[in-house]
Amino acid sequence: MGRQFEFDLKEPDEILRPHRFAEGAHALPVLIEAEAGAAGRARRKPMAVRPRPAILPADVAAEDAFRLTLLQCKWHIAANIPAVIDGREVEGVHQMRVGFRRLRVALTSFGGDFRTPALEALRERAKRLSEKLGPARDLDVFVNELLEPAARHTDAHAAFEQLRTRAEEARHTAWDYAVTYVSSPAFAGFMADLTEALDRRIWFEASGRGKITKGHIAFEMPAVKVADRMLDHRFRHLKKRGRHLNHLSDGERHKLRIALKKMRYTCEFFAPLYESGRIARFQKRMTAMQDILGALNDVVVARQTLQKLVNGEGPRNRAPKPEVSFAAGIVYGYHLDRANKTWTRGKKVWKDFVHTPPFWHSDTRH
């Protein structure tokens, strides 16, 4: 929120520097080769990679499920490195950010026994890395999904051309910034630290500081018991966020959207442990609500982006022009009207969703 379009690529960032698990610098090409595979390297323009369905045996223990889930999140991030660096693929930066979000949610989806200081530090670093990709993603959405649809509904071509030029310049700068960070030793260091943490199973080390019995019991319990508890927790928190739906501010709706994403990712992580038919109904309604909140969030992003573009907060730091302000007003008005209609429908979708029977409450496990 409130990100700038001008970047200082020499700015030190202590949180992003390699930390305790990476003793030496890991070359990024080696990381790409190890994680992305020969098929991805052979493509002329690497393509974005979506997350794969979770792989969990029905009788898996919590600790094994935790490690498998984190490994899949790590793979998803690494698989999109070529699409960002070599392909500058719009979907690539989006999927990498999704990978970081899924990793952060996974680190909090198995209970307190798995939330060690070292893993919390990795989660914070993942958040910061994802934020570095935010401006590029916001401007991709603005140019492709917000600016152009509005431009097609007006004859003010000259004004829109000036706004488009500013947006594309800001977008190019944001992408340069994103590629620089994904290519950096800090990024490679994070991936190396995450790999070593998983290889060493550092959550066991944390449980060994005191009485290890409790921690080991939690690690060895059936993952489905952890899933039942965590899904209940996520769902209660989500419904609490959606209370007084008609009176939510933009910030409160954003928090509801984040809670919904956490619920969705947690459902995806634990999906193999439950009967697929019941999951499908729940996820369909949840996805519909997420799409509505995403459309509303696009209006907030549009407002913030337009303000920066009109005020000249781009690469050339140009002064506002009446034509640019005029085009910005059309874009914002167009999407605000659509958002109001979307929100009217969203209230019914929310009611249907929160009254959907939770699939983890019934005898639906494999």
Secondary structure, DSSP 8 states (H G I E B T S, - for coil): ----S---TT---GGGS--TT-SS---HHHHHHHHHHHHHHHSSS------------TT-BHHHHHHHHHHHHHHHHHHTHHHHHTS--HHHHHHHHHHHHHHHHHTTSS-GGG--HHHHHHHHHHHHHHHHHHHHHHHHHIIIIIIHHHHTT-S-HHHHHHHHHHHHHHHHHHHHHHHHHHTSHHHHHHHHHHHHHHHHTHHHHHHTTS-HHHHHHHHHSBHHHHHHHHHHHHHHHHHHHTTTGGG--HHHHHHHHHHHHHHHHHHHHHGGGB-HHHHHHHHHHHHHHHHHHHHHHHHHHHHHHHHHHHTT-STT-----HHHHHHHHHHHHHHHHHHHHHHHHHHHHHHHHHTS--GGGSS-B-
